[in-house]
């Protein structure tokens, strides 16, 4: 099987590495010669590092690298069986690329988008053969992250869905299926991890370091929300938040933060620019958190209950199965446990009580309890029994 990948950024080159490691001939395309050269050099460096660490041997590294062809355009994609687009999150640009692709690839070639938040149906709508378009959303870095979201559009044929999932499963990934709604599973359910942390900061309840400490030390997350936003890039995280907010017809649950917008506008994008919520300048020490456990637990409980509510609502609206929702959050963003399982442990009645307490205080739709949680509390049900 021949695989085409469009976009040689960290995501595109990572997907190319995964496909080549699985034994496929890969055409990695980028119209920016500098970006393509950078991707080639970086990939070689990554493979050499894997050899040094003993993860693979030298002949294997050479074989993987030899299966990847770096190209300035996709005019040679005629005999590809699968093309994955991993370019800028702009619908018009993606539609234009897919239209152009259709003039080159065969009618049987699967066309996939790695978009994290845009409508697959809209991308497919620009195509003559919309039934072969699907969302295949990897997580960064693609070679290391096990989870891949598979998102069929309403136009996607059952055959293409089955074949796409089988291909990615064969690449050693864990696939979950989501319906084509904004943010799919992970980027939808994870919004409160950032949004509620920002709200707590803006209210002056606690500072950045204290919120991060509460979420790592008390709630068990690998990274606090502000450390993670700095790692992802505040520009990227803000665009995703804004996209999800607009796509949900301005539902207040997904409302972006002025704080993040200002950081993004100022160019304080996080680690990659040397400054975000934290200052990464050499010699600058990170601020110390307030390690008051009682206060920290209030912060952790507030963010976790908002995450649980979002996961419950995703299940209520049939975005994905309960198993796939929990798997997506543990394997896609390394949450300490599945959110629906977490709800069972807390107790559904307790979850409803915590959400109602927030709603009674703020009287904002942001804090409305999912009807599913309310119904389950009434009927004394659990998600996993």
C-alpha positions, -999 to 999 in steps of 0.1 A, spaced: 0 0 0 12 35 -8 4 64 15 5 101 8 8 127 35 3 164 29 20 187 52 55 181 67 50 198 100 55 178 132 21 161 127 25 153 90 61 140 94 50 120 125 22 103 105 47 96 77 71 80 102 43 58 115 32 47 81 68 40 69 74 20 102 44 -1 93 61 -10 60 44 13 36 59 34 9 52 70 19 51 102 -2 55 132 22 45 164 4 50 201 13 50 232 -9 75 249 14 110 236 5 124 248 38 97 230 58 103 198 38 141 199 44 135 205 81 112 175 82 138 153 65 166 164 88 144 160 119 131 125 109 167 113 103 176 127 137 147 109 154 155 76 138 192 79 148 181 86 183 159 55 183 189 34 172 211 50 200 184 41 225 182 5 213 146 8 202 154 -2 166 185 -13 149 204 6 122 191 -14 92 155 -9 104 161 29 107 176 30 72 147 10 58 121 33 74 138 64 61 142 49 27 105 43 24 97 80 27 99 102 -4 100 140 2 81 159 -25 72 195 -32 37 187 -45 13 158 -48 14 153 -86 29 119 -80 1 107 -57 -17 89 -86 -11 54 -73 -16 61 -36 -42 40 -17 -46 65 12 -38 102 15 -38 119 49 -39 157 49 -22 174 79 -21 211 70 -33 244 85 -67 243 103 -85 263 76 -116 248 60 -113 267 26 -77 256 22 -84 220 31 -114 219 6 -91 233 -21 -65 207 -14 -90 178 -15 -105 192 -48 -71 192 -64 -63 158 -50 -93 143 -67 -79 153 -101 -48 131 -94 -57 101 -72 -78 71 -83 -115 70 -74 -106 42 -49 -81 62 -30 -92 70 6 -89 108 13 -84 115 50 -81 147 70 -62 149 103 -82 180 113 -88 182 151 -119 204 150 -132 211 115 -163 194 99 -154 163 79 -188 166 61 -177 201 49 -144 189 36 -161 159 19 -187 183 4 -161 198 -18 -153 165 -34 -168 146 -63 -165 113 -45 -175 124 -10 -181 88 1 -143 81 2 -135 111 26 -130 104 63 -114 120 94 -83 102 108 -72 123 137 -38 115 152 -24 131 184 10 148 187 36 133 186 20 107 163 47 80 166 43 80 204 6 86 210 -14 54 207 -49 69 201 -64 78 167 -99 92 163 -118 78 133 -145 102 121 -168 92 93 -188 121 77 -224 115 69 -212 110 33 -185 84 42 -193 49 29 -193 20 54 -166 3 33 -142 33 36 -149 35 74 -141 -2 78 -110 -1 56 -96 31 73 -100 18 108 -84 -15 98 -54 3 83 -48 24 114 -53 -6 137 -27 -25 117 -3 4 123 -4 -5 160 -27 23 170 -58 23 193 -88 36 173 -120 51 186 -149 62 165 -167 95 169 -195 112 150 -187 143 130 -193 170 157 -170 199 167 -139 186 185 -149 150 181 -142 132 214 -109 145 229 -109 182 218 -146 185 229 -144 167 262 -111 183 272 -123 219 268 -131 224 306 -95 213 315 -83 245 300 -115 267 301 -123 261 338 -87 265 348 -87 299 330 -119 309 347 -105 300 381 -74 321 373 -95 351 360 -117 350 392 -85 353 413 -92 321 431 -56 309 426 -26 316 404 -12 295 375 13 275 396 -13 267 423 -39 255 397 -13 233 380 -1 219 413 -37 210 423 -43 192 390 -11 172 391 -6 165 428 -42 162 439 -61 151 408 -33 130 393 -29 146 359 5 143 342 5 180 334 -14 210 348 -36 229 324 -13 259 321 19 238 316 0 218 289 -13 249 272 22 263 271 34 229 256 6 228 230 10 265 221 -15 291 233 -21 302 197 -31 266 187 -51 260 218 -70 293 215 -78 286 178 -92 252 187 -113 267 215 -126 295 193 -134 270 165 -153 247 189 -172 277 204 -183 290 170 -191 255 157 -214 249 187 -234 281 179 -217 299 207 -227 275 235 -213 292 267 -198 259 278 -171 264 252 -166 302 256 -129 312 250 -109 331 276 -98 367 271 -66 358 291 -57 332 265 -66 355 236 -44 382 249 -14 358 254 -20 346 218 -21 381 205 10 391 224 29 362 209 33 345 243 26 311 228 44 291 254 75 270 252 81 276 215 83 313 220 100 312 254 70 327 272 34 318 279 18 314 313 53 307 325 85 324 316 109 299 300 139 323 298 171 306 310 177 313 347 141 323 354 126 301 382 90 289 381 67 305 407 59 284 438 24 272 442 3 277 473 1 241 486 -30 245 507 -46 211 502 -81 222 511 -80 250 486 -63 228 460 -90 201 463 -117 227 456 -99 237 424 -93 201 414 -129 190 421 -143 220 401 -123 212 370 -128 174 372 -166 177 376 -167 200 345 -148 173 326 -171 146 338 -201 166 328 -187 172 293 -179 134 289 -215 125 301 -230 150 276 -209 136 248 -224 101 256 -258 116 260 -256 131 224 -241 98 210 -208 113 200 -191 80 209 -196 49 231 -188 51 268 -159 28 263 -144 49 234 -149 82 254 -130 68 284 -103 52 262 -99 85 242 -93 105 273 -68 81 289 -49 73 257 -53 105 238 -45 130 265 -32 107 293 -59 114 319 -54 95 351 -86 76 346 -116 76 323 -140 104 331 -171 82 331 -154 57 354 -144 86 376 -180 97 378 -190 62 390 -163 64 417 -174 99 428 -210 88 427 -235 101 402 -256 118 428 -225 136 441 -216 147 405 -251 162 401 -249 179 434 -215 195 426 -227 208 392 -260 222 407 -239 240 433 -219 257 406 -250 265 386 -268 279 416 -238 302 423 -232 314 387 -266 310 370 -247 304 337 -255 277 312 -218 269 313 -225 249 345 -257 232 335 -258 195 344 -260 170 317 -295 155 315 -279 120 314 -263 125 348 -295 139 362 -315 109 349 -289 84 361 -289 100 396 -327 97 397 -326 61 386 -295 52 408 -275 41 377 -238 39 370 -219 40 337 -201 7 341 -220 -11 368 
